Amino acid sequence: MDRRKFLYGATVMAAAVMAPRSSPAGSVTIDAIGDQVQRLPKGQLPDFAGPSLPDIRRLYAYAVEHGEELQYIPCFCGCARMGHKSNRDCYIKSFNSDGTLTFTSHAAT
């Protein structure tokens, strides 16, 4: 292998390793009421329901799997004044037209 091919190959490899990668997860932001929100593809759970919080993680997974039922359960934490209509709203802020979900940290905090 000549030097030019080696340097070209090394440059291509370095560029591939150092290139920024887009995360499948959306970034965590703060909404108008101060809760963290994160938009994710269906099947993923938000960062604020991380692996170190297994009980919170199970609750968010339940909210995704049983959202149709949770929409009929009222929430008694006082969040109705913030626009929440049911217990589901404490976990999932919105179901988006592209199939993603926007989670809220309201239930985790």
Backbone bond lengths (Angstrom), bond angles and torsions (degrees), N, CA, C in turn:
res aa  C-N    CA-C-N  psi(-1)  N-CA   C-N-CA  omega(-1)  CA-C   N-CA-C  phi
1 M - - - 1.451 - - 1.526 107.27 -
2 D 1.291 116.12 130.12 1.458 117.42 179.68 1.538 110.10 -83.93
3 R 1.284 115.31 166.47 1.463 123.15 -174.26 1.531 112.06 -61.40
4 R 1.313 117.56 -39.93 1.454 121.36 -178.12 1.538 111.24 -63.12
5 K 1.331 117.82 -45.02 1.462 120.99 178.12 1.523 110.83 -64.57
6 F 1.318 116.60 -39.45 1.458 120.34 179.13 1.532 110.32 -62.96
7 L 1.326 117.85 -47.78 1.457 121.08 -179.49 1.532 111.53 -64.35
8 Y 1.317 117.06 -39.08 1.458 120.86 177.14 1.530 110.26 -62.08
9 G 1.319 116.55 -47.82 1.470 121.57 179.16 1.525 111.49 -61.33
10 A 1.326 117.09 -42.82 1.458 121.10 179.67 1.531 110.88 -64.69
11 T 1.324 116.99 -38.63 1.465 120.97 179.14 1.524 110.77 -66.21
12 V 1.321 117.03 -43.78 1.464 121.24 179.08 1.527 110.10 -62.52
13 M 1.316 117.50 -43.71 1.470 121.29 179.38 1.524 111.00 -63.47
14 A 1.325 117.03 -44.09 1.466 121.12 179.93 1.524 110.87 -63.02
15 A 1.311 116.83 -41.04 1.465 120.37 179.64 1.530 110.51 -65.47
16 A 1.322 117.60 -38.57 1.465 121.07 179.59 1.522 110.98 -67.14
17 V 1.306 117.18 -39.65 1.459 121.14 -179.16 1.524 111.23 -71.21
18 M 1.324 117.48 -37.82 1.452 121.40 -174.18 1.529 113.54 -90.49
19 A 1.322 118.00 -7.30 1.468 120.29 -178.23 1.522 110.00 -66.75
20 P 1.333 116.85 138.94 1.468 118.39 177.45 1.515 110.57 -65.55
21 R 1.301 114.48 139.56 1.455 119.77 178.95 1.518 108.78 -107.00
22 S 1.316 115.84 137.56 1.454 118.13 176.89 1.520 108.10 -82.53
23 S 1.294 115.72 134.26 1.445 122.15 179.69 1.521 109.34 -82.26
24 P 1.342 117.39 141.57 1.452 118.12 176.15 1.526 111.11 -69.19
25 A 1.308 115.65 -19.79 1.464 120.03 179.18 1.519 110.00 -88.97
26 G 1.315 115.50 139.71 1.448 119.99 174.46 1.527 109.20 -73.73
27 S 1.303 115.98 160.99 1.458 119.04 -179.59 1.526 109.62 -77.11
28 V 1.320 115.08 153.79 1.455 121.27 177.39 1.522 108.06 -82.22
29 T 1.330 116.47 127.21 1.462 122.25 177.72 1.525 108.18 -124.95
30 I 1.305 116.22 177.20 1.457 122.38 179.17 1.530 108.76 -113.21
31 D 1.328 116.49 132.62 1.473 119.31 -179.77 1.528 111.34 -91.06
32 A 1.309 116.50 -175.24 1.465 122.25 -174.01 1.523 113.53 -64.08
33 I 1.336 117.93 -26.06 1.467 119.28 -179.46 1.528 112.27 -97.28
34 G 1.335 116.68 5.47 1.462 121.00 175.35 1.514 115.57 92.79
35 D 1.331 118.09 4.38 1.462 120.82 176.97 1.521 110.29 -84.85
36 Q 1.320 115.94 151.05 1.455 120.53 172.39 1.527 107.41 -75.74
37 V 1.316 116.47 143.22 1.463 121.78 175.77 1.521 108.85 -133.63
38 Q 1.320 114.95 148.79 1.461 120.08 179.01 1.524 108.72 -149.38
39 R 1.325 115.89 129.50 1.470 122.92 179.18 1.524 108.29 -96.56
40 L 1.340 115.42 125.56 1.460 120.90 -174.76 1.522 111.92 -138.60
41 P 1.333 115.89 155.11 1.467 118.83 172.15 1.526 109.48 -65.84
42 K 1.312 116.36 150.76 1.461 120.65 178.05 1.531 108.60 -57.94
43 G 1.310 116.41 137.98 1.456 121.43 -178.35 1.518 112.81 103.36
44 Q 1.323 117.61 -13.28 1.461 121.06 176.97 1.518 109.00 -108.09
45 L 1.336 115.34 149.82 1.455 120.72 177.64 1.520 109.11 -110.82
46 P 1.319 117.13 153.44 1.464 120.29 -174.73 1.524 113.57 -68.37
47 D 1.323 115.30 157.71 1.461 121.52 179.69 1.520 112.07 -59.14
48 F 1.341 117.16 -34.62 1.464 119.17 -177.70 1.527 111.93 -75.85
49 A 1.317 118.45 0.14 1.465 123.77 169.96 1.524 106.89 -114.90
50 G 1.320 115.62 49.63 1.457 122.53 -171.80 1.513 115.16 -67.10
51 P 1.342 116.10 169.43 1.460 122.41 -177.92 1.530 113.25 -59.14
52 S 1.314 117.71 -23.87 1.466 119.49 -179.95 1.531 111.60 -79.57
53 L 1.323 116.93 -2.50 1.468 122.27 179.63 1.530 108.96 -122.81
54 P 1.340 118.14 70.50 1.471 119.33 -172.29 1.527 114.21 -61.61
55 D 1.331 118.95 -35.58 1.462 119.98 179.51 1.527 111.05 -67.38
56 I 1.334 116.87 -43.58 1.471 121.25 178.00 1.521 109.24 -63.10
57 R 1.309 116.55 -41.78 1.463 121.48 179.91 1.530 110.86 -59.65
58 R 1.345 116.47 -43.90 1.470 120.11 179.10 1.531 111.34 -64.20
59 L 1.326 116.65 -37.62 1.471 119.53 178.90 1.525 111.55 -65.47
60 Y 1.335 117.03 -42.00 1.469 119.40 177.96 1.525 110.49 -65.82
61 A 1.338 117.40 -39.89 1.467 120.48 177.68 1.530 109.93 -62.98
62 Y 1.333 116.54 -40.14 1.460 120.53 177.67 1.530 110.54 -62.70
63 A 1.317 116.56 -42.96 1.467 120.55 -179.85 1.530 111.26 -61.09
64 V 1.328 116.79 -36.76 1.468 119.78 178.10 1.524 110.05 -70.12
65 E 1.330 116.63 -45.55 1.460 121.02 -175.99 1.529 112.91 -73.46
66 H 1.333 117.45 -28.83 1.462 121.35 -174.42 1.528 112.50 -123.80
67 G 1.315 116.13 29.83 1.461 120.97 -179.24 1.515 113.61 -57.90
68 E 1.325 116.28 -34.41 1.469 120.03 179.49 1.524 110.93 -61.78
69 E 1.334 117.64 -36.39 1.464 120.53 178.45 1.528 111.23 -78.38
70 L 1.319 116.55 -40.80 1.471 120.10 -177.39 1.532 112.51 -63.71
71 Q 1.321 117.06 -23.86 1.466 118.84 -179.70 1.528 111.80 -66.33
72 Y 1.324 117.67 -16.05 1.466 121.29 178.82 1.527 112.99 -98.68
73 I 1.326 117.20 -1.50 1.464 121.24 -179.33 1.522 108.31 -101.05
74 P 1.319 117.37 119.06 1.470 118.98 179.68 1.528 110.96 -70.36
75 C 1.287 115.16 155.69 1.458 121.29 176.10 1.527 107.57 -106.27
76 F 1.307 116.10 139.13 1.457 120.40 -176.11 1.524 112.88 -112.76
77 C 1.306 117.89 20.82 1.469 120.21 -178.69 1.530 112.13 -89.13
78 G 1.318 117.15 -0.90 1.460 120.52 179.83 1.514 113.67 93.11
79 C 1.315 117.17 9.12 1.457 120.10 -175.86 1.531 113.23 -79.56
80 A 1.322 118.25 -6.29 1.467 120.27 177.87 1.522 111.02 -59.08
81 R 1.323 116.89 -31.85 1.470 119.82 178.54 1.529 112.12 -69.62
82 M 1.340 116.22 -12.32 1.468 121.41 177.47 1.523 111.66 -100.19
83 G 1.333 116.32 6.96 1.453 119.80 177.15 1.516 115.11 101.39
84 H 1.325 118.02 -2.59 1.465 119.45 178.52 1.520 109.53 -73.79
85 K 1.329 115.23 136.73 1.457 121.27 -179.27 1.525 112.47 -105.98
86 S 1.347 116.91 -18.47 1.465 120.68 -177.81 1.519 109.69 -156.64
87 N 1.321 115.05 176.67 1.459 121.07 178.03 1.527 111.34 -62.78
88 R 1.320 117.09 -30.71 1.470 120.55 179.29 1.526 111.32 -59.81
89 D 1.327 116.96 -35.58 1.466 120.98 -178.31 1.529 112.93 -65.58
90 C 1.327 117.37 -18.79 1.460 120.51 177.54 1.535 111.55 -75.50
91 Y 1.328 117.16 -15.27 1.462 122.84 179.96 1.525 112.04 -110.85
92 I 1.313 115.62 -46.27 1.465 121.00 -174.00 1.524 108.56 -118.32
93 K 1.327 114.09 116.93 1.473 119.71 -179.15 1.520 111.33 -75.79
94 S 1.354 116.72 -40.00 1.460 119.04 179.10 1.523 111.39 -159.98
95 F 1.335 113.37 152.24 1.454 123.01 170.73 1.521 105.15 -102.40
96 N 1.317 117.36 116.16 1.455 121.86 -172.39 1.523 111.86 -91.79
97 S 1.331 116.71 152.69 1.464 122.50 -175.78 1.532 113.07 -62.51
98 D 1.342 117.07 -22.87 1.466 119.45 179.38 1.527 112.58 -86.69
99 G 1.338 117.51 7.20 1.456 121.53 177.85 1.523 114.34 92.67
100 T 1.326 116.97 -6.98 1.458 119.34 178.07 1.531 110.08 -82.19
101 L 1.319 114.52 164.17 1.459 121.61 175.94 1.517 108.32 -117.47
102 T 1.316 116.95 143.99 1.455 121.04 171.48 1.518 106.98 -107.57
103 F 1.329 114.83 113.55 1.456 121.62 -179.62 1.527 110.48 -89.62
104 T 1.320 115.34 153.05 1.449 121.68 174.30 1.528 108.65 -122.31
105 S 1.312 116.44 146.67 1.470 120.48 -179.10 1.524 111.86 -83.79
106 H 1.308 117.86 5.54 1.456 121.27 -175.13 1.537 111.57 -51.78
107 A 1.319 118.26 -43.24 1.464 121.32 -179.00 1.527 112.46 -74.45
108 A 1.312 117.15 -22.94 1.472 120.73 -176.49 1.521 112.50 -86.75
109 T 1.323 116.83 -13.32 1.470 118.74 -176.14 1.502 112.37 -111.60
